[in-house]
């Protein structure tokens, strides 16, 4: 059984609590949440004109939350991805965020990796 890290960059912070509640409901036992900032915002802080234009064009939010969690069970991973998409709607729309997974090798410092039913 291979583990994956699920990353969710959440621009719409109002969905954070609902997503975390869903994690608990589905058996995801832990996640890390980071305050994050997109490159456009970082550049915009140093270049006022670029930042103003960027906000007008894509309605980008200045800050977001990056959530990541290790999920061992492939079925649980698919369920969580499906449920995140049902909460957020069309994640490909501008201003929603992005989600991706990365296969995971060795893990150190975690007592138990998330696995549904364990």
Backbone as XML, in Angstrom:
<?xml version="1.0"?>
<chain id="A" units="angstrom">
  <residue number="1" name="UNK">
    <atom name="N" x="0.849" y="-1.172" z="0.000"/>
    <atom name="CA" x="0.000" y="0.000" z="0.000"/>
    <atom name="C" x="0.899" y="1.241" z="0.000"/>
  </residue>
  <residue number="2" name="UNK">
    <atom name="N" x="0.681" y="2.138" z="-0.953"/>
    <atom name="CA" x="1.523" y="3.326" z="-1.037"/>
    <atom name="C" x="0.820" y="4.520" z="-0.400"/>
  </residue>
  <residue number="3" name="UNK">
    <atom name="N" x="1.611" y="5.367" z="0.224"/>
    <atom name="CA" x="1.077" y="6.571" z="0.852"/>
    <atom name="C" x="1.203" y="7.747" z="-0.093"/>
  </residue>
  <residue number="4" name="UNK">
    <atom name="N" x="0.351" y="8.719" z="0.103"/>
    <atom name="CA" x="0.378" y="9.952" z="-0.677"/>
    <atom name="C" x="0.238" y="11.137" z="0.263"/>
  </residue>
  <residue number="5" name="UNK">
    <atom name="N" x="0.754" y="12.264" z="-0.184"/>
    <atom name="CA" x="0.485" y="13.522" z="0.504"/>
    <atom name="C" x="-0.520" y="14.265" z="-0.358"/>
  </residue>
  <residue number="6" name="UNK">
    <atom name="N" x="-1.612" y="14.662" z="0.243"/>
    <atom name="CA" x="-2.614" y="15.469" z="-0.427"/>
    <atom name="C" x="-2.373" y="16.920" z="-0.033"/>
  </residue>
  <residue number="7" name="UNK">
    <atom name="N" x="-2.199" y="17.774" z="-1.028"/>
    <atom name="CA" x="-2.027" y="19.210" z="-0.813"/>
    <atom name="C" x="-3.263" y="19.929" z="-1.325"/>
  </residue>
  <residue number="8" name="UNK">
    <atom name="N" x="-3.748" y="20.872" z="-0.549"/>
    <atom name="CA" x="-4.857" y="21.711" z="-0.962"/>
    <atom name="C" x="-4.492" y="23.156" z="-0.638"/>
  </residue>
  <residue number="9" name="UNK">
    <atom name="N" x="-4.342" y="23.958" z="-1.686"/>
    <atom name="CA" x="-4.139" y="25.385" z="-1.515"/>
    <atom name="C" x="-5.516" y="26.014" z="-1.614"/>
  </residue>
  <residue number="10" name="UNK">
    <atom name="N" x="-6.009" y="26.493" z="-0.495"/>
    <atom name="CA" x="-7.388" y="26.942" z="-0.381"/>
    <atom name="C" x="-7.444" y="28.465" z="-0.374"/>
  </residue>
  <residue number="11" name="UNK">
    <atom name="N" x="-7.896" y="29.026" z="-1.472"/>
    <atom name="CA" x="-8.041" y="30.478" z="-1.546"/>
    <atom name="C" x="-9.293" y="30.947" z="-0.822"/>
  </residue>
  <residue number="12" name="UNK">
    <atom name="N" x="-10.305" y="30.128" z="-0.797"/>
    <atom name="CA" x="-11.570" y="30.484" z="-0.136"/>
    <atom name="C" x="-11.538" y="29.935" z="1.289"/>
  </residue>
  <residue number="13" name="UNK">
    <atom name="N" x="-10.958" y="30.737" z="2.173"/>
    <atom name="CA" x="-10.752" y="30.301" z="3.553"/>
    <atom name="C" x="-12.044" y="29.986" z="4.295"/>
  </residue>
  <residue number="14" name="UNK">
    <atom name="N" x="-13.159" y="30.492" z="3.808"/>
    <atom name="CA" x="-14.428" y="30.219" z="4.483"/>
    <atom name="C" x="-14.792" y="28.734" z="4.436"/>
  </residue>
  <residue number="15" name="UNK">
    <atom name="N" x="-14.131" y="27.948" z="3.599"/>
    <atom name="CA" x="-14.390" y="26.515" z="3.517"/>
    <atom name="C" x="-13.472" y="25.683" z="4.410"/>
  </residue>
  <residue number="16" name="UNK">
    <atom name="N" x="-12.543" y="26.319" z="5.087"/>
    <atom name="CA" x="-11.547" y="25.591" z="5.874"/>
    <atom name="C" x="-12.191" y="24.683" z="6.917"/>
  </residue>
  <residue number="17" name="UNK">
    <atom name="N" x="-13.078" y="25.211" z="7.722"/>
    <atom name="CA" x="-13.684" y="24.417" z="8.792"/>
    <atom name="C" x="-14.472" y="23.235" z="8.234"/>
  </residue>
  <residue number="18" name="UNK">
    <atom name="N" x="-15.216" y="23.459" z="7.150"/>
    <atom name="CA" x="-15.998" y="22.378" z="6.544"/>
    <atom name="C" x="-15.076" y="21.273" z="6.020"/>
  </residue>
  <residue number="19" name="UNK">
    <atom name="N" x="-13.960" y="21.658" z="5.440"/>
    <atom name="CA" x="-13.008" y="20.663" z="4.928"/>
    <atom name="C" x="-12.381" y="19.889" z="6.074"/>
  </residue>
  <residue number="20" name="UNK">
    <atom name="N" x="-12.003" y="20.569" z="7.142"/>
    <atom name="CA" x="-11.414" y="19.875" z="8.294"/>
    <atom name="C" x="-12.424" y="18.942" z="8.951"/>
  </residue>
  <residue number="21" name="UNK">
    <atom name="N" x="-13.678" y="19.375" z="9.048"/>
    <atom name="CA" x="-14.731" y="18.494" z="9.585"/>
    <atom name="C" x="-14.874" y="17.243" z="8.714"/>
  </residue>
  <residue number="22" name="UNK">
    <atom name="N" x="-14.840" y="17.443" z="7.393"/>
    <atom name="CA" x="-14.943" y="16.311" z="6.474"/>
    <atom name="C" x="-13.747" y="15.365" z="6.650"/>
  </residue>
  <residue number="23" name="UNK">
    <atom name="N" x="-12.548" y="15.918" z="6.858"/>
    <atom name="CA" x="-11.384" y="15.071" z="7.116"/>
    <atom name="C" x="-11.661" y="14.154" z="8.299"/>
  </residue>
  <residue number="24" name="UNK">
    <atom name="N" x="-12.165" y="14.704" z="9.377"/>
    <atom name="CA" x="-12.449" y="13.901" z="10.569"/>
    <atom name="C" x="-13.520" y="12.854" z="10.291"/>
  </residue>
  <residue number="25" name="UNK">
    <atom name="N" x="-14.568" y="13.234" z="9.575"/>
    <atom name="CA" x="-15.658" y="12.296" z="9.243"/>
    <atom name="C" x="-15.173" y="11.116" z="8.418"/>
  </residue>
  <residue number="26" name="UNK">
    <atom name="N" x="-14.214" y="11.363" z="7.526"/>
    <atom name="CA" x="-13.755" y="10.298" z="6.636"/>
    <atom name="C" x="-12.620" y="9.471" z="7.227"/>
  </residue>
  <residue number="27" name="UNK">
    <atom name="N" x="-12.063" y="9.891" z="8.355"/>
    <atom name="CA" x="-10.997" y="9.120" z="8.991"/>
    <atom name="C" x="-9.614" y="9.706" z="8.833"/>
  </residue>
  <residue number="28" name="UNK">
    <atom name="N" x="-9.493" y="10.887" z="8.252"/>
    <atom name="CA" x="-8.189" y="11.558" z="8.183"/>
    <atom name="C" x="-7.913" y="12.090" z="9.580"/>
  </residue>
  <residue number="29" name="UNK">
    <atom name="N" x="-6.844" y="11.609" z="10.193"/>
    <atom name="CA" x="-6.590" y="11.909" z="11.599"/>
    <atom name="C" x="-5.788" y="13.183" z="11.832"/>
  </residue>
  <residue number="30" name="UNK">
    <atom name="N" x="-5.092" y="13.658" z="10.820"/>
    <atom name="CA" x="-4.273" y="14.847" z="11.039"/>
    <atom name="C" x="-3.956" y="15.546" z="9.735"/>
  </residue>
  <residue number="31" name="UNK">
    <atom name="N" x="-3.736" y="16.830" z="9.845"/>
    <atom name="CA" x="-3.349" y="17.643" z="8.694"/>
    <atom name="C" x="-2.569" y="18.835" z="9.231"/>
  </residue>
  <residue number="32" name="UNK">
    <atom name="N" x="-1.764" y="19.395" z="8.391"/>
    <atom name="CA" x="-1.037" y="20.610" z="8.727"/>
    <atom name="C" x="-1.604" y="21.738" z="7.884"/>
  </residue>
  <residue number="33" name="UNK">
    <atom name="N" x="-1.814" y="22.879" z="8.517"/>
    <atom name="CA" x="-2.394" y="24.034" z="7.837"/>
    <atom name="C" x="-1.402" y="25.186" z="7.939"/>
  </residue>
  <residue number="34" name="UNK">
    <atom name="N" x="-1.029" y="25.696" z="6.784"/>
    <atom name="CA" x="-0.085" y="26.798" z="6.726"/>
    <atom name="C" x="-0.750" y="28.030" z="6.138"/>
  </residue>
  <residue number="35" name="UNK">
    <atom name="N" x="-0.434" y="29.195" z="6.680"/>
    <atom name="CA" x="-0.816" y="30.436" z="6.022"/>
    <atom name="C" x="0.118" y="30.587" z="4.839"/>
  </residue>
  <residue number="36" name="UNK">
    <atom name="N" x="-0.421" y="30.894" z="3.678"/>
    <atom name="CA" x="0.419" y="30.991" z="2.486"/>
    <atom name="C" x="0.006" y="32.181" z="1.641"/>
  </residue>
  <residue number="37" name="UNK">
    <atom name="N" x="0.856" y="32.485" z="0.706"/>
    <atom name="CA" x="0.662" y="33.646" z="-0.153"/>
    <atom name="C" x="1.144" y="33.287" z="-1.543"/>
  </residue>
  <residue number="38" name="UNK">
    <atom name="N" x="0.357" y="33.631" z="-2.548"/>
    <atom name="CA" x="0.740" y="33.353" z="-3.921"/>
    <atom name="C" x="1.805" y="34.311" z="-4.419"/>
  </residue>
  <residue number="39" name="UNK">
    <atom name="N" x="2.479" y="33.901" z="-5.457"/>
    <atom name="CA" x="3.545" y="34.708" z="-6.029"/>
    <atom name="C" x="3.032" y="36.057" z="-6.508"/>
  </residue>
  <residue number="40" name="UNK">
    <atom name="N" x="1.849" y="36.088" z="-7.109"/>
    <atom name="CA" x="1.282" y="37.343" z="-7.597"/>
    <atom name="C" x="1.144" y="38.371" z="-6.490"/>
  </residue>
  <residue number="41" name="UNK">
    <atom name="N" x="0.717" y="37.921" z="-5.322"/>
    <atom name="CA" x="0.578" y="38.835" z="-4.189"/>
    <atom name="C" x="1.954" y="39.308" z="-3.713"/>
  </residue>
  <residue number="42" name="UNK">
    <atom name="N" x="2.905" y="38.403" z="-3.648"/>
    <atom name="CA" x="4.243" y="38.774" z="-3.198"/>
    <atom name="C" x="4.871" y="39.793" z="-4.141"/>
  </residue>
  <residue number="43" name="UNK">
    <atom name="N" x="4.703" y="39.593" z="-5.430"/>
    <atom name="CA" x="5.227" y="40.545" z="-6.409"/>
    <atom name="C" x="4.457" y="41.854" z="-6.310"/>
  </residue>
  <residue number="44" name="UNK">
    <atom name="N" x="3.151" y="41.739" z="-6.120"/>
    <atom name="CA" x="2.302" y="42.921" z="-6.022"/>
    <atom name="C" x="2.673" y="43.824" z="-4.869"/>
  </residue>
  <residue number="45" name="UNK">
    <atom name="N" x="3.189" y="43.238" z="-3.781"/>
    <atom name="CA" x="3.594" y="44.050" z="-2.643"/>
    <atom name="C" x="4.797" y="44.907" z="-2.968"/>
  </residue>
  <residue number="46" name="UNK">
    <atom name="N" x="5.628" y="44.437" z="-3.891"/>
    <atom name="CA" x="6.800" y="45.223" z="-4.248"/>
    <atom name="C" x="6.537" y="46.105" z="-5.461"/>
  </residue>
  <residue number="47" name="UNK">
    <atom name="N" x="5.499" y="45.810" z="-6.205"/>
    <atom name="CA" x="5.156" y="46.594" z="-7.394"/>
    <atom name="C" x="3.669" y="46.928" z="-7.329"/>
  </residue>
  <residue number="48" name="UNK">
    <atom name="N" x="3.349" y="48.103" z="-6.840"/>
    <atom name="CA" x="1.961" y="48.479" z="-6.591"/>
    <atom name="C" x="1.092" y="48.367" z="-7.844"/>
  </residue>
  <residue number="49" name="UNK">
    <atom name="N" x="1.581" y="48.837" z="-8.976"/>
    <atom name="CA" x="0.789" y="48.817" z="-10.202"/>
    <atom name="C" x="0.470" y="47.389" z="-10.621"/>
  </residue>
  <residue number="50" name="UNK">
    <atom name="N" x="1.487" y="46.507" z="-10.614"/>
    <atom name="CA" x="1.266" y="45.110" z="-10.990"/>
    <atom name="C" x="0.243" y="44.468" z="-10.053"/>
  </residue>
  <residue number="51" name="UNK">
    <atom name="N" x="0.369" y="44.728" z="-8.756"/>
    <atom name="CA" x="-0.548" y="44.148" z="-7.785"/>
    <atom name="C" x="-1.975" y="44.596" z="-8.004"/>
  </residue>
  <residue number="52" name="UNK">
    <atom name="N" x="-2.163" y="45.870" z="-8.297"/>
    <atom name="CA" x="-3.509" y="46.394" z="-8.532"/>
    <atom name="C" x="-4.126" y="45.785" z="-9.776"/>
  </residue>
  <residue number="53" name="UNK">
    <atom name="N" x="-3.345" y="45.673" z="-10.831"/>
    <atom name="CA" x="-3.835" y="45.065" z="-12.074"/>
    <atom name="C" x="-4.181" y="43.602" z="-11.852"/>
  </residue>
  <residue number="54" name="UNK">
    <atom name="N" x="-3.333" y="42.900" z="-11.131"/>
    <atom name="CA" x="-3.546" y="41.477" z="-10.856"/>
    <atom name="C" x="-4.869" y="41.254" z="-10.115"/>
  </residue>
  <residue number="55" name="UNK">
    <atom name="N" x="-5.145" y="42.076" z="-9.121"/>
    <atom name="CA" x="-6.395" y="41.930" z="-8.355"/>
    <atom name="C" x="-7.612" y="42.145" z="-9.241"/>
  </residue>
  <residue number="56" name="UNK">
    <atom name="N" x="-7.533" y="43.108" z="-10.130"/>
    <atom name="CA" x="-8.654" y="43.403" z="-11.019"/>
    <atom name="C" x="-8.884" y="42.252" z="-11.983"/>
  </residue>
  <residue number="57" name="UNK">
    <atom name="N" x="-7.808" y="41.716" z="-12.544"/>
    <atom name="CA" x="-7.919" y="40.676" z="-13.565"/>
    <atom name="C" x="-8.476" y="39.375" z="-13.009"/>
  </residue>
  <residue number="58" name="UNK">
    <atom name="N" x="-7.911" y="38.883" z="-11.931"/>
    <atom name="CA" x="-8.320" y="37.544" z="-11.481"/>
    <atom name="C" x="-9.041" y="37.519" z="-10.141"/>
  </residue>
  <residue number="59" name="UNK">
    <atom name="N" x="-9.264" y="38.646" z="-9.533"/>
    <atom name="CA" x="-9.985" y="38.665" z="-8.260"/>
    <atom name="C" x="-9.270" y="37.876" z="-7.186"/>
  </residue>
  <residue number="60" name="UNK">
    <atom name="N" x="-7.958" y="37.762" z="-7.303"/>
    <atom name="CA" x="-7.207" y="36.925" z="-6.371"/>
    <atom name="C" x="-7.299" y="37.452" z="-4.946"/>
  </residue>
  <residue number="61" name="UNK">
    <atom name="N" x="-7.288" y="36.528" z="-4.034"/>
    <atom name="CA" x="-7.292" y="36.874" z="-2.625"/>
    <atom name="C" x="-5.844" y="37.001" z="-2.180"/>
  </residue>
  <residue number="62" name="UNK">
    <atom name="N" x="-5.581" y="37.882" z="-1.227"/>
    <atom name="CA" x="-4.196" y="38.129" z="-0.860"/>
    <atom name="C" x="-3.529" y="36.951" z="-0.162"/>
  </residue>
  <residue number="63" name="UNK">
    <atom name="N" x="-4.263" y="36.210" z="0.630"/>
    <atom name="CA" x="-3.671" y="35.113" z="1.384"/>
    <atom name="C" x="-4.557" y="33.889" z="1.259"/>
  </residue>
  <residue number="64" name="UNK">
    <atom name="N" x="-3.977" y="32.733" z="1.536"/>
    <atom name="CA" x="-4.740" y="31.507" z="1.489"/>
    <atom name="C" x="-4.220" y="30.547" z="2.543"/>
  </residue>
  <residue number="65" name="UNK">
    <atom name="N" x="-4.810" y="29.394" z="2.604"/>
    <atom name="CA" x="-4.384" y="28.331" z="3.513"/>
    <atom name="C" x="-3.898" y="27.167" z="2.679"/>
  </residue>
  <residue number="66" name="UNK">
    <atom name="N" x="-2.762" y="26.639" z="3.020"/>
    <atom name="CA" x="-2.264" y="25.425" z="2.388"/>
    <atom name="C" x="-2.390" y="24.303" z="3.417"/>
  </residue>
  <residue number="67" name="UNK">
    <atom name="N" x="-3.156" y="23.292" z="3.042"/>
    <atom name="CA" x="-3.418" y="22.149" z="3.914"/>
    <atom name="C" x="-2.725" y="20.946" z="3.307"/>
  </residue>
  <residue number="68" name="UNK">
    <atom name="N" x="-2.003" y="20.189" z="4.131"/>
    <atom name="CA" x="-1.494" y="18.925" z="3.610"/>
    <atom name="C" x="-1.641" y="17.838" z="4.656"/>
  </residue>
  <residue number="69" name="UNK">
    <atom name="N" x="-1.855" y="16.636" z="4.133"/>
    <atom name="CA" x="-2.055" y="15.479" z="4.991"/>
    <atom name="C" x="-1.519" y="14.231" z="4.297"/>
  </residue>
  <residue number="70" name="UNK">
    <atom name="N" x="-1.034" y="13.304" z="5.089"/>
    <atom name="CA" x="-0.556" y="12.019" z="4.570"/>
    <atom name="C" x="-1.710" y="11.027" z="4.644"/>
  </residue>
  <residue number="71" name="UNK">
    <atom name="N" x="-1.995" y="10.396" z="3.511"/>
    <atom name="CA" x="-3.075" y="9.403" z="3.458"/>
    <atom name="C" x="-2.512" y="8.123" z="2.857"/>
  </residue>
  <residue number="72" name="UNK">
    <atom name="N" x="-2.608" y="7.049" z="3.614"/>
    <atom name="CA" x="-2.061" y="5.770" z="3.186"/>
    <atom name="C" x="-3.020" y="4.987" z="2.307"/>
  </residue>
  <residue number="73" name="UNK">
    <atom name="N" x="-4.280" y="5.018" z="2.637"/>
    <atom name="CA" x="-5.294" y="4.213" z="1.959"/>
    <atom name="C" x="-5.745" y="4.896" z="0.666"/>
  </residue>
  <residue number="74" name="UNK">
    <atom name="N" x="-5.580" y="4.219" z="-0.464"/>
    <atom name="CA" x="-5.927" y="4.782" z="-1.782"/>
    <atom name="C" x="-7.420" y="5.095" z="-1.897"/>
  </residue>
  <residue number="75" name="UNK">
    <atom name="N" x="-8.263" y="4.239" z="-1.328"/>
    <atom name="CA" x="-9.705" y="4.489" z="-1.365"/>
    <atom name="C" x="-10.077" y="5.729" z="-0.551"/>
  </residue>
  <residue number="76" name="UNK">
    <atom name="N" x="-9.433" y="5.875" z="0.599"/>
    <atom name="CA" x="-9.672" y="7.061" z="1.419"/>
    <atom name="C" x="-9.203" y="8.311" z="0.681"/>
  </residue>
  <residue number="77" name="UNK">
    <atom name="N" x="-8.067" y="8.231" z="0.028"/>
    <atom name="CA" x="-7.553" y="9.368" z="-0.740"/>
    <atom name="C" x="-8.563" y="9.802" z="-1.794"/>
  </residue>
  <residue number="78" name="UNK">
    <atom name="N" x="-9.096" y="8.856" z="-2.553"/>
    <atom name="CA" x="-10.079" y="9.186" z="-3.587"/>
    <atom name="C" x="-11.353" y="9.769" z="-2.983"/>
  </residue>
  <residue number="79" name="UNK">
    <atom name="N" x="-11.787" y="9.211" z="-1.851"/>
    <atom name="CA" x="-12.980" y="9.732" z="-1.189"/>
    <atom name="C" x="-12.764" y="11.177" z="-0.731"/>
  </residue>
  <residue number="80" name="UNK">
    <atom name="N" x="-11.616" y="11.449" z="-0.138"/>
    <atom name="CA" x="-11.323" y="12.798" z="0.339"/>
    <atom name="C" x="-11.260" y="13.777" z="-0.837"/>
  </residue>
  <residue number="81" name="UNK">
    <atom name="N" x="-10.614" y="13.390" z="-1.916"/>
    <atom name="CA" x="-10.537" y="14.248" z="-3.109"/>
    <atom name="C" x="-11.937" y="14.550" z="-3.635"/>
  </residue>
  <residue number="82" name="UNK">
    <atom name="N" x="-12.771" y="13.520" z="-3.744"/>
    <atom name="CA" x="-14.144" y="13.713" z="-4.223"/>
    <atom name="C" x="-14.920" y="14.658" z="-3.312"/>
  </residue>
  <residue number="83" name="UNK">
    <atom name="N" x="-14.751" y="14.486" z="-2.015"/>
    <atom name="CA" x="-15.507" y="15.324" z="-1.073"/>
    <atom name="C" x="-14.999" y="16.761" z="-1.052"/>
  </residue>
  <residue number="84" name="UNK">
    <atom name="N" x="-13.701" y="16.954" z="-1.212"/>
    <atom name="CA" x="-13.177" y="18.321" z="-1.310"/>
    <atom name="C" x="-13.782" y="18.994" z="-2.531"/>
  </residue>
  <residue number="85" name="UNK">
    <atom name="N" x="-13.817" y="18.277" z="-3.652"/>
    <atom name="CA" x="-14.381" y="18.844" z="-4.873"/>
    <atom name="C" x="-15.869" y="19.142" z="-4.719"/>
  </residue>
  <residue number="86" name="UNK">
    <atom name="N" x="-16.588" y="18.309" z="-3.965"/>
    <atom name="CA" x="-18.015" y="18.584" z="-3.775"/>
    <atom name="C" x="-18.220" y="19.805" z="-2.871"/>
  </residue>
  <residue number="87" name="UNK">
    <atom name="N" x="-17.320" y="20.038" z="-1.948"/>
    <atom name="CA" x="-17.411" y="21.216" z="-1.079"/>
    <atom name="C" x="-17.081" y="22.482" z="-1.856"/>
  </residue>
  <residue number="88" name="UNK">
    <atom name="N" x="-16.001" y="22.435" z="-2.639"/>
    <atom name="CA" x="-15.513" y="23.639" z="-3.314"/>
    <atom name="C" x="-16.163" y="23.892" z="-4.667"/>
  </residue>
  <residue number="89" name="UNK">
    <atom name="N" x="-16.782" y="22.886" z="-5.247"/>
    <atom name="CA" x="-17.318" y="23.044" z="-6.597"/>
    <atom name="C" x="-16.191" y="22.910" z="-7.607"/>
  </residue>
  <residue number="90" name="UNK">
    <atom name="N" x="-16.259" y="23.655" z="-8.682"/>
    <atom name="CA" x="-15.268" y="23.559" z="-9.759"/>
    <atom name="C" x="-13.973" y="24.236" z="-9.337"/>
  </residue>
  <residue number="91" name="UNK">
    <atom name="N" x="-13.025" y="23.432" z="-8.873"/>
    <atom name="CA" x="-11.764" y="23.954" z="-8.354"/>
    <atom name="C" x="-10.909" y="24.603" z="-9.447"/>
  </residue>
  <residue number="92" name="UNK">
    <atom name="N" x="-11.261" y="24.346" z="-10.710"/>
    <atom name="CA" x="-10.497" y="24.958" z="-11.805"/>
    <atom name="C" x="-10.886" y="26.416" z="-12.042"/>
  </residue>
  <residue number="93" name="UNK">
    <atom name="N" x="-11.971" y="26.858" z="-11.411"/>
    <atom name="CA" x="-12.372" y="28.261" z="-11.529"/>
    <atom name="C" x="-11.349" y="29.153" z="-10.821"/>
  </residue>
  <residue number="94" name="UNK">
    <atom name="N" x="-11.063" y="30.325" z="-11.373"/>
    <atom name="CA" x="-10.108" y="31.240" z="-10.721"/>
    <atom name="C" x="-10.548" y="31.606" z="-9.308"/>
  </residue>
  <residue number="95" name="UNK">
    <atom name="N" x="-9.570" y="31.683" z="-8.416"/>
    <atom name="CA" x="-9.838" y="32.125" z="-7.056"/>
    <atom name="C" x="-10.264" y="31.050" z="-6.086"/>
  </residue>
  <residue number="96" name="UNK">
    <atom name="N" x="-10.439" y="29.816" z="-6.548"/>
    <atom name="CA" x="-10.859" y="28.726" z="-5.657"/>
    <atom name="C" x="-9.646" y="28.124" z="-4.951"/>
  </residue>
  <residue number="97" name="UNK">
    <atom name="N" x="-8.664" y="27.728" z="-5.713"/>
    <atom name="CA" x="-7.471" y="27.111" z="-5.161"/>
    <atom name="C" x="-6.970" y="26.021" z="-6.082"/>
  </residue>
  <residue number="98" name="UNK">
    <atom name="N" x="-6.167" y="25.142" z="-5.532"/>
    <atom name="CA" x="-5.673" y="23.999" z="-6.300"/>
    <atom name="C" x="-5.420" y="22.839" z="-5.350"/>
  </residue>
  <residue number="99" name="UNK">
    <atom name="N" x="-5.450" y="21.628" z="-5.923"/>
    <atom name="CA" x="-5.245" y="20.427" z="-5.135"/>
    <atom name="C" x="-4.385" y="19.468" z="-5.949"/>
  </residue>
  <residue number="100" name="UNK">
    <atom name="N" x="-3.457" y="18.786" z="-5.263"/>
    <atom name="CA" x="-2.632" y="17.789" z="-5.933"/>
    <atom name="C" x="-2.125" y="16.786" z="-4.913"/>
  </residue>
  <residue number="101" name="UNK">
    <atom name="N" x="-1.678" y="15.642" z="-5.416"/>
    <atom name="CA" x="-1.097" y="14.611" z="-4.556"/>
    <atom name="C" x="0.326" y="14.318" z="-5.009"/>
  </residue>
  <residue number="102" name="UNK">
    <atom name="N" x="1.110" y="13.837" z="-4.064"/>
    <atom name="CA" x="2.488" y="13.425" z="-4.349"/>
    <atom name="C" x="2.702" y="12.083" z="-3.660"/>
  </residue>
  <residue number="103" name="UNK">
    <atom name="N" x="3.225" y="11.095" z="-4.396"/>
    <atom name="CA" x="3.552" y="9.822" z="-3.748"/>
    <atom name="C" x="4.610" y="10.051" z="-2.655"/>
  </residue>
  <residue number="104" name="UNK">
    <atom name="N" x="4.497" y="9.297" z="-1.589"/>
    <atom name="CA" x="5.358" y="9.489" z="-0.433"/>
    <atom name="C" x="6.252" y="8.284" z="-0.230"/>
  </residue>
  <residue number="105" name="UNK">
    <atom name="N" x="7.511" y="8.545" z="0.034"/>
    <atom name="CA" x="8.460" y="7.479" z="0.353"/>
    <atom name="C" x="8.405" y="7.179" z="1.842"/>
  </residue>
  <residue number="106" name="UNK">
    <atom name="N" x="9.514" y="7.336" z="2.486"/>
    <atom name="CA" x="9.600" y="7.058" z="3.922"/>
    <atom name="C" x="9.073" y="8.234" z="4.734"/>
  </residue>
  <residue number="107" name="UNK">
    <atom name="N" x="8.481" y="7.896" z="5.878"/>
    <atom name="CA" x="7.947" y="8.907" z="6.782"/>
    <atom name="C" x="8.615" y="8.724" z="8.138"/>
  </residue>
  <residue number="108" name="UNK">
    <atom name="N" x="9.067" y="9.822" z="8.704"/>
    <atom name="CA" x="9.683" y="9.798" z="10.027"/>
    <atom name="C" x="8.915" y="10.743" z="10.933"/>
  </residue>
  <residue number="109" name="UNK">
    <atom name="N" x="8.685" y="10.327" z="12.143"/>
    <atom name="CA" x="8.063" y="11.209" z="13.118"/>
    <atom name="C" x="6.546" y="11.144" z="13.167"/>
  </residue>
  <residue number="110" name="UNK">
    <atom name="N" x="5.942" y="10.226" z="12.463"/>
    <atom name="CA" x="4.491" y="10.041" z="12.548"/>
    <atom name="C" x="4.224" y="8.689" z="13.186"/>
  </residue>
  <residue number="111" name="UNK">
    <atom name="N" x="3.459" y="8.704" z="14.260"/>
    <atom name="CA" x="3.174" y="7.455" z="14.956"/>
    <atom name="C" x="2.321" y="6.519" z="14.113"/>
  </residue>
  <residue number="112" name="UNK">
    <atom name="N" x="1.350" y="7.111" z="13.394"/>
    <atom name="CA" x="0.435" y="6.291" z="12.619"/>
    <atom name="C" x="-0.058" y="7.108" z="11.433"/>
  </residue>
  <residue number="113" name="UNK">
    <atom name="N" x="0.056" y="6.556" z="10.255"/>
    <atom name="CA" x="-0.419" y="7.228" z="9.048"/>
    <atom name="C" x="-1.919" y="7.001" z="8.938"/>
  </residue>
  <residue number="114" name="UNK">
    <atom name="N" x="-2.635" y="8.013" z="8.404"/>
    <atom name="CA" x="-4.084" y="7.910" z="8.227"/>
    <atom name="C" x="-4.448" y="6.681" z="7.405"/>
  </residue>
  <residue number="115" name="UNK">
    <atom name="N" x="-5.373" y="5.937" z="7.888"/>
    <atom name="CA" x="-5.904" y="4.810" z="7.150"/>
    <atom name="C" x="-7.310" y="4.544" z="7.665"/>
  </residue>
  <residue number="116" name="UNK">
    <atom name="N" x="-8.263" y="4.539" z="6.778"/>
    <atom name="CA" x="-9.669" y="4.380" z="7.169"/>
    <atom name="C" x="-9.849" y="3.054" z="7.905"/>
  </residue>
  <residue number="117" name="UNK">
    <atom name="N" x="-10.527" y="3.142" z="9.021"/>
    <atom name="CA" x="-10.839" y="1.946" z="9.778"/>
    <atom name="C" x="-9.735" y="1.484" z="10.695"/>
  </residue>
  <residue number="118" name="UNK">
    <atom name="N" x="-8.638" y="2.229" z="10.763"/>
    <atom name="CA" x="-7.540" y="1.820" z="11.653"/>
    <atom name="C" x="-7.385" y="2.775" z="12.794"/>
  </residue>
</chain>
